[in-house]
Amino acid sequence: MTPESFASTLLAELRKLDPRARALKTQRGRDRSVVLGIDDEGFQPLLRLSAGSAKFNVMSLFVRYHNGWAPTFQRGTPAALAEQLAGPFQHLWTIPLSMAETFPVEASGG
């Protein structure tokens, strides 16, 4: 499974668990990784999937922290990571999503 198909499967599973995940987008990262994020003045990265193992169909989940990526110490299949993102790790993407919806960028008139 490619990193992109892994991310697509993960998002499909997460959207079944939490419809708000429809706002999450993917973007190809470096070194066979995929970044999950939202559109807020451009693409805002929130999570990264990397260190994949095709043999076992698992990837590791990282969270954006300052200008880098911090490990969440979660590694699993798309379904297992979706459960974590819909449960204990939900705040990692729902808080930025809520902030973007609460404080939308206003179009500047010229």
ROSE-4610 file (N, C-alpha, C; in Angstrom, 1 decimal, always signed):
// ROSE-4610
residu = [M/M/M/T/T/T/P/P/P/E/E/E/S/S/S/F/F/F/A/A/A/S/S/S/T/T/T/L/L/L/L/L/L/A/A/A/E/E/E/L/L/L/R/R/R/K/K/K/L/L/L/D/D/D/P/P/P/R/R/R/A/A/A/R/R/R/A/A/A/L/L/L/K/K/K/T/T/T/Q/Q/Q/R/R/R/G/G/G/R/R/R/D/D/D/R/R/R/S/S/S/V/V/V/V/V/V/L/L/L/G/G/G/I/I/I/D/D/D/D/D/D/E/E/E/G/G/G/F/F/F/Q/Q/Q/P/P/P/L/L/L/L/L/L/R/R/R/L/L/L/S/S/S/A/A/A/G/G/G/S/S/S/A/A/A/K/K/K/F/F/F/N/N/N/V/V/V/M/M/M/S/S/S/L/L/L/F/F/F/V/V/V/R/R/R/Y/Y/Y/H/H/H/N/N/N/G/G/G/W/W/W/A/A/A/P/P/P/T/T/T/F/F/F/Q/Q/Q/R/R/R/G/G/G/T/T/T/P/P/P/A/A/A/A/A/A/L/L/L/A/A/A/E/E/E/Q/Q/Q/L/L/L/A/A/A/G/G/G/P/P/P/F/F/F/Q/Q/Q/H/H/H/L/L/L/W/W/W/T/T/T/I/I/I/P/P/P/L/L/L/S/S/S/M/M/M/A/A/A/E/E/E/T/T/T/F/F/F/P/P/P/V/V/V/E/E/E/A/A/A/S/S/S/G/G/G/G/G/G]
num = [1/1/1/2/2/2/3/3/3/4/4/4/5/5/5/6/6/6/7/7/7/8/8/8/9/9/9/10/10/10/11/11/11/12/12/12/13/13/13/14/14/14/15/15/15/16/16/16/17/17/17/18/18/18/19/19/19/20/20/20/21/21/21/22/22/22/23/23/23/24/24/24/25/25/25/26/26/26/27/27/27/28/28/28/29/29/29/30/30/30/31/31/31/32/32/32/33/33/33/34/34/34/35/35/35/36/36/36/37/37/37/38/38/38/39/39/39/40/40/40/41/41/41/42/42/42/43/43/43/44/44/44/45/45/45/46/46/46/47/47/47/48/48/48/49/49/49/50/50/50/51/51/51/52/52/52/53/53/53/54/54/54/55/55/55/56/56/56/57/57/57/58/58/58/59/59/59/60/60/60/61/61/61/62/62/62/63/63/63/64/64/64/65/65/65/66/66/66/67/67/67/68/68/68/69/69/69/70/70/70/71/71/71/72/72/72/73/73/73/74/74/74/75/75/75/76/76/76/77/77/77/78/78/78/79/79/79/80/80/80/81/81/81/82/82/82/83/83/83/84/84/84/85/85/85/86/86/86/87/87/87/88/88/88/89/89/89/90/90/90/91/91/91/92/92/92/93/93/93/94/94/94/95/95/95/96/96/96/97/97/97/98/98/98/99/99/99/100/100/100/101/101/101/102/102/102/103/103/103/104/104/104/105/105/105/106/106/106/107/107/107/108/108/108/109/109/109/110/110/110]
x = [+0.9/+0.0/+0.9/+0.6/+1.4/+1.0/+1.8/+1.5/+0.2/+0.0/-1.2/-2.5/-2.4/-3.6/-3.8/-2.7/-2.9/-3.7/-3.3/-3.9/-5.4/-5.6/-7.0/-7.9/-7.3/-8.1/-8.3/-7.3/-7.4/-8.5/-8.5/-9.5/-10.9/-11.0/-12.3/-12.9/-12.0/-12.3/-12.7/-11.9/-12.1/-13.4/-13.7/-15.0/-16.2/-16.1/-17.2/-17.4/-16.3/-16.4/-16.7/-16.3/-16.5/-16.6/-17.8/-18.0/-17.2/-16.8/-16.0/-14.7/-14.3/-13.0/-13.1/-14.3/-14.4/-13.5/-13.3/-12.5/-11.0/-10.6/-9.1/-8.7/-7.6/-7.0/-5.7/-5.2/-3.9/-3.0/-1.7/-0.7/+0.6/+1.2/+2.3/+3.5/+4.1/+5.2/+6.5/+7.5/+8.9/+9.1/+10.0/+10.4/+9.3/+8.5/+7.3/+6.4/+6.1/+5.2/+4.0/+2.9/+1.7/+1.3/+1.0/+0.6/-0.9/-1.6/-3.0/-3.1/-4.1/-4.2/-5.6/-5.7/-6.9/-6.6/-7.6/-7.4/-7.7/-6.7/-6.9/-5.8/-6.1/-5.1/-4.0/-4.5/-3.6/-3.6/-2.8/-2.8/-2.1/-2.8/-2.2/-2.0/-0.7/-0.4/-0.7/-1.3/-1.6/-1.0/-1.1/-0.6/+0.2/+1.1/+1.9/+2.0/+1.8/+2.0/+3.3/+4.1/+5.4/+5.9/+7.1/+7.7/+6.8/+6.3/+5.4/+6.1/+5.3/+5.8/+4.7/+5.1/+4.1/+3.9/+4.8/+4.7/+3.6/+3.5/+2.5/+1.4/+1.4/+0.4/+0.2/+1.2/+1.2/+2.0/+1.7/+2.4/+2.4/+3.4/+3.4/+2.8/+2.2/+1.5/+2.3/+2.5/+3.2/+2.3/+2.5/+1.7/+2.6/+2.1/+2.8/+3.1/+4.3/+4.7/+5.8/+5.4/+6.2/+6.6/+7.8/+8.2/+8.6/+8.2/+8.7/+7.5/+7.9/+7.0/+7.3/+6.4/+6.6/+5.9/+6.5/+5.8/+4.6/+3.6/+2.5/+2.6/+3.6/+3.9/+2.7/+2.0/+0.9/+1.4/+1.3/+1.6/+0.6/+0.0/-1.0/-1.5/-2.5/-3.2/-4.1/-4.6/-5.5/-6.7/-7.3/-8.5/-8.1/-6.9/-6.5/-6.1/-5.5/-5.2/-6.4/-7.4/-8.7/-9.4/-9.3/-9.9/-9.3/-7.9/-7.2/-7.5/-7.6/-7.9/-9.4/-10.3/-11.6/-11.8/-10.9/-11.0/-10.0/-9.0/-8.0/-7.2/-7.0/-6.2/-7.1/-8.4/-9.3/-9.0/-8.5/-8.2/-7.1/-6.2/-5.1/-5.6/-6.8/-7.3/-8.6/-9.4/-10.7/-10.5/-9.5/-9.3/-8.9/-7.9/-7.5/-8.6/-9.4/-10.6/-11.6/-11.9/-12.9/-12.4/-11.1/-10.5/-10.6/-10.4/-10.5/-11.9/-12.9/-14.3/-14.8/-14.3/-14.7/-14.2/-12.9/-12.3/-11.8/-12.8/-12.5/-11.7/-10.9/-10.1/-11.1/-11.2/-12.1/-11.4/-12.1/-11.5/-11.4/-10.2/-10.0/-10.5/-11.2/-11.7/-10.7/-10.6/-9.6/-10.0]
y = [-1.2/+0.0/+1.2/+2.2/+3.4/+4.3/+5.3/+6.2/+7.0/+7.3/+8.0/+7.2/+5.9/+5.0/+4.7/+4.6/+4.5/+5.6/+6.9/+8.1/+8.1/+7.8/+7.8/+6.8/+5.6/+4.6/+5.1/+5.7/+6.2/+7.3/+8.2/+9.3/+8.7/+7.7/+7.1/+6.5/+5.8/+5.2/+6.3/+7.3/+8.4/+9.1/+9.3/+10.0/+9.2/+7.9/+7.0/+7.3/+7.5/+7.7/+9.1/+10.1/+11.5/+12.2/+12.7/+13.4/+14.7/+15.3/+16.5/+16.3/+15.0/+14.7/+14.9/+15.2/+15.6/+16.8/+17.6/+18.9/+18.6/+17.4/+17.1/+16.8/+17.3/+17.1/+16.4/+15.9/+15.2/+16.0/+15.9/+16.4/+15.5/+15.3/+14.4/+15.1/+14.3/+14.9/+14.4/+14.6/+14.1/+12.7/+12.0/+10.7/+9.7/+9.6/+8.6/+8.9/+10.1/+10.4/+11.2/+11.3/+12.0/+12.9/+14.2/+15.1/+15.3/+15.3/+15.6/+17.0/+17.8/+19.2/+19.7/+21.0/+21.7/+22.9/+23.4/+24.7/+25.8/+26.6/+27.8/+28.8/+29.7/+30.5/+29.7/+28.7/+27.7/+26.5/+25.5/+24.2/+24.4/+24.0/+24.0/+22.6/+22.2/+20.8/+20.5/+19.4/+19.1/+17.7/+16.8/+15.4/+14.9/+14.0/+13.3/+11.8/+11.1/+9.7/+9.3/+8.6/+8.2/+6.9/+6.5/+5.3/+4.1/+4.0/+3.0/+1.6/+0.6/-0.8/-1.5/-1.6/-2.3/-3.7/-4.4/-5.7/-5.9/-5.0/-5.0/-4.0/-3.2/-2.2/-1.3/-0.7/+0.2/+1.4/+2.5/+3.7/+4.4/+5.3/+6.0/+7.4/+7.8/+9.1/+10.2/+11.3/+12.4/+13.6/+14.6/+15.8/+17.0/+18.0/+19.2/+19.9/+20.2/+20.9/+22.0/+23.2/+24.4/+24.2/+24.1/+24.0/+22.6/+21.6/+20.2/+19.3/+18.0/+16.9/+16.2/+16.0/+15.3/+13.9/+12.9/+11.6/+11.5/+10.8/+10.5/+9.1/+8.4/+7.0/+6.1/+6.5/+5.6/+5.1/+3.8/+3.2/+2.1/+2.1/+1.1/+1.1/+0.3/+0.2/+1.4/+1.7/+2.8/+2.8/+1.6/+1.5/+1.8/+1.3/+1.5/+3.0/+3.6/+5.0/+5.9/+5.5/+6.2/+6.2/+5.1/+4.9/+5.9/+6.0/+6.9/+8.3/+8.7/+10.0/+10.4/+9.5/+9.7/+9.7/+9.2/+9.1/+10.0/+9.4/+10.2/+11.2/+11.1/+12.1/+13.0/+13.0/+13.9/+15.3/+15.8/+17.2/+17.7/+16.8/+17.2/+17.8/+17.4/+18.0/+18.7/+18.4/+19.2/+20.6/+20.8/+22.1/+23.1/+22.7/+23.6/+23.8/+22.8/+22.9/+23.8/+23.7/+24.6/+26.1/+26.3/+27.6/+28.2/+27.4/+27.9/+28.2/+27.5/+27.7/+28.9/+29.1/+30.2/+31.5/+31.5/+32.7/+32.6/+32.6/+32.5/+33.7/+33.5/+34.5/+35.3/+36.6/+37.5/+37.9/+37.9/+38.4/+39.9/+40.3/+41.8/+42.5/+43.5/+44.3/+45.3/+45.5/+46.4/+47.7]
z = [+0.0/+0.0/+0.0/-0.9/-0.9/+0.2/+0.6/+1.7/+1.3/+0.0/-0.4/-0.2/-0.6/-0.4/+1.1/+1.9/+3.3/+3.9/+3.5/+4.0/+3.6/+2.3/+1.8/+2.6/+2.9/+3.6/+5.1/+5.7/+7.0/+7.1/+6.1/+6.1/+5.9/+5.1/+4.9/+6.2/+6.9/+8.2/+9.2/+9.3/+10.2/+9.9/+8.7/+8.3/+8.7/+8.7/+9.2/+10.7/+11.4/+12.8/+13.2/+12.4/+12.8/+11.4/+11.1/+9.8/+9.7/+10.8/+10.7/+10.0/+9.9/+9.2/+7.7/+7.2/+5.8/+5.4/+6.4/+6.2/+6.1/+6.5/+6.4/+4.9/+4.5/+3.2/+3.3/+2.2/+2.2/+1.3/+1.6/+0.8/+0.9/-0.3/-0.3/+0.5/+1.4/+2.2/+1.6/+2.3/+1.9/+2.4/+1.8/+2.2/+2.5/+1.5/+1.5/+2.7/+2.9/+4.0/+3.4/+4.1/+3.7/+4.9/+4.6/+5.6/+5.5/+6.7/+6.8/+7.3/+6.8/+7.3/+6.8/+7.0/+6.7/+5.8/+5.1/+4.3/+5.2/+5.6/+6.4/+6.0/+5.1/+4.5/+3.8/+3.0/+2.4/+3.2/+2.8/+3.5/+4.9/+5.9/+7.3/+7.7/+7.8/+8.2/+9.7/+10.0/+11.3/+11.8/+10.9/+11.2/+10.1/+10.4/+9.3/+9.5/+8.5/+8.4/+7.8/+8.4/+7.8/+8.4/+8.0/+8.5/+8.3/+7.0/+6.7/+6.5/+6.7/+6.5/+5.6/+4.3/+3.4/+3.8/+4.3/+4.7/+5.8/+6.7/+7.8/+7.6/+6.6/+6.3/+7.5/+8.1/+9.2/+8.9/+9.6/+9.5/+10.9/+11.1/+12.4/+12.2/+13.3/+13.3/+14.1/+13.5/+14.1/+14.1/+15.0/+15.1/+14.9/+14.3/+14.0/+15.3/+15.6/+16.8/+16.5/+16.7/+16.2/+14.8/+14.4/+13.0/+12.6/+13.4/+13.2/+13.5/+13.6/+13.9/+15.1/+16.0/+17.3/+17.2/+17.7/+17.6/+18.6/+18.1/+19.0/+19.7/+19.2/+19.6/+19.3/+18.2/+17.7/+16.3/+16.2/+14.9/+14.7/+13.5/+13.2/+11.8/+11.6/+10.3/+10.2/+9.0/+8.8/+9.8/+10.0/+10.9/+12.3/+12.8/+14.1/+14.4/+13.5/+13.6/+13.6/+12.7/+12.7/+14.0/+14.7/+16.0/+17.0/+16.9/+17.8/+17.5/+16.2/+15.8/+16.1/+16.2/+16.6/+18.1/+18.8/+20.2/+21.0/+21.6/+22.4/+21.7/+20.4/+19.7/+18.8/+19.1/+18.3/+18.4/+19.5/+19.7/+18.8/+18.3/+17.4/+16.1/+15.7/+14.4/+14.6/+15.6/+15.8/+16.3/+17.2/+17.7/+16.6/+15.8/+14.7/+13.7/+13.5/+12.5/+13.1/+14.4/+15.0/+15.0/+15.2/+15.2/+13.8/+12.7/+11.4/+11.0/+11.6/+11.3/+12.1/+13.3/+14.2/+13.7/+13.3/+12.8/+11.4/+10.4/+9.0/+8.5/+7.6/+6.9/+6.1/+6.3/+5.5/+4.3/+3.2/+1.9/+2.0/+1.6/+1.7/+0.5/+0.6/-0.5/-0.9/-2.2/-2.7/-3.0]
